[in-house]
Amino acid sequence: MSSDPDRECPVDGLFLELNKLTFVKRGQLRLEHNGHRAGGIDQQEMVSSKKSAVLVDGVILNGPTTDAKAGEKFVEEACRLIMEEVVLKATDVNEKVCEWRSPEQLKQLLDLEMRDTGEPHHRLLELCQDVIRYSVKTNHPRFFNQLYAGLDYYSLVARFMIEALNPSVYTYEVSPVFLLVEEAVLKKMIEFIGWKEGDGIFNPGGSVSNMYAMNLARYKYCPDIKEKGLSGLPRLILFTSAECHYSMKKAASFLGIGTDNVCFVETDGRGKMIPDELERQIWQARKEGAAPFLVCATSGTTVLGAFDPLDEIADICERHGLWLHVDASWGGSALLSRKHRKLLHGVHRADSVAWNPHKMLMAGIQCCALLVKDKSDLLKKCYSAKASYLFQQDKFYDVSYDTGDKSIQCSRRPDAFKFWMTWKALGTSGLEERVNRALALSRYLVEEIKKREGFKLLLEPEYANICFWYIPPSLREMEEGPEFWAKLNLVAPAIKERMMKKGSLMLSYQPHRGKVNFFRQVVISPQVSREDMDFLLDEIDLLGRDM
């Protein structure tokens, strides 16, 4: 055997000792005896090692098969690409928001085929480049298309860490840090709602939070349903705003309640639920022999950004013994602003609240919490299945930290960590400033719309949703009759097509409750400036003035 201590053997990932087998970084094979390192292994010993290899079904089991060094290099190069092409360009308004291609064109440009043999790393990096190029840049200051936007650097680092660590938050033993983080974040969110105590869990989306709440309210009304199912139950009925999120219908369908048993309560001209109409419908349902069990109010509707009158709705729920859920997925972040938290006045009277920090607070998709006022373990009672292979009660630590049985999921991402990292970095005051600035920019845009010829507001907004029409010169002298509205209905989709193909910005449009297509602009990102607001209006006028 050679005595050269610097000699390395090109066998990947193995470290041999006389009495044990372990792994070494960078794949150097060395022999160690009584604390002394021997240099390498001669050819005869290599042959002997191969002869003693363990085979099962023709597969050699000695040592790892992954080329760690090559893998680490690929990760390093891919991270450099992400930094250069995504992070560093995120705030550059000279970059395109999107590089539009039709589905058929994109299929031709992208190599989507999965093959029998793997591809070299340089080719994978080219594919990464293509994915970045043809993806929508939601971090761009001029991406206004959805209720999320912008880049929060602290949340991004948290996301990188989560992906690298690959945790699942169901038991303390496998996810100790992230379970404690989730507990701390939920506690702080509960404080901002105004409850002295409560419970909660992070879910994959506000839609899931609303479904959780609906099922929880039903379980509270009829606990036997968990074991006995729907048979023998009265006709359960729930009430929600006509402006509610569509997830309420989906949840009713998924849970077997039925979409016909969702009563949509009429709203006023600003999109707010009318309390008198709610109470009228509750009495009507009882008269018909149905069993009301839930009212869902909305704080920040998707299109108009309306906030239902929670105090008045809570009074009605108390009189009728109904669970009050508040879908504050969009508007809940106003609670962090001393100036704007009045929008959710009365939210402390709710039994449950959905709140998505990935929206206004930019915690990164997805980051969504369901918060529950009950502290009697109602969540766990409703959802637990007591899997004995996960939730053993004789563990050596406090098993109350094994919170996974409160969830309908098994594997669950530590989404709270993203919000926690941002909150730690900015503090409550920084998050408050983020909300205040977004709403101040919204107010600036509203005033600019009022000044400009060809722009018309649907209504005065109370949050960050600015809904407006662009009226091209050809329609400005036309009387607002059926022909006018029919022609105006075509304008927003045509401008949207032009802006997408140009890549200059992204802005959503929709018809809504008898109103023809209009634009809905939403301000979220702190990277957005007053100049971006001016550009938005200038660009719409430029793209639509010849229509």
Secondary structure, DSSP 8 states (H G I E B T S, - for coil): ----TT--B--TT-EEESS-EE--GGG-B-EEETTEEE----HHHHHHHHHT--EETTEE-SS--S-HHHHHHHHHHHHHHHIIIIITTTT-TTS-S-----HHHHHHHS-----SS---HHHHHHHHHHHHHHS--TTSTTEESSS--S--HHHHHHHHHHHHH---TT-TTT-HHHHHHHHHHHHHHHHHHT-SS-EEEEESSHHHHHHHHHHHHHHHH-TTHHHH-STT---EEEEEETT--THHHHHHHHTTS-GGGEEEE-B-TTS-B-HHHHHHHHHHHHHTT-EEEEEEEEBS-TTT--B--HHHHHHHHHHHT-EEEEE-TTGGGGGG-TTTGGGGTTGGG-SEEEE-TTSTT---S--EEEEES--SSHHHHHH----TTT--TT-SS-GGG-GGGGSS-SS---THHHHHHHHHHHHHHHHHHHHHHHHHHHHHHHHHHHHSTTEEESS--SSSEEEEEE--GGGTTS-SSHHHHHHHTTHHHHHHHHHHHHTS-EEEEEEETTEEEEEEEE---TT--HHHHHHHHHHHHHHHTT-
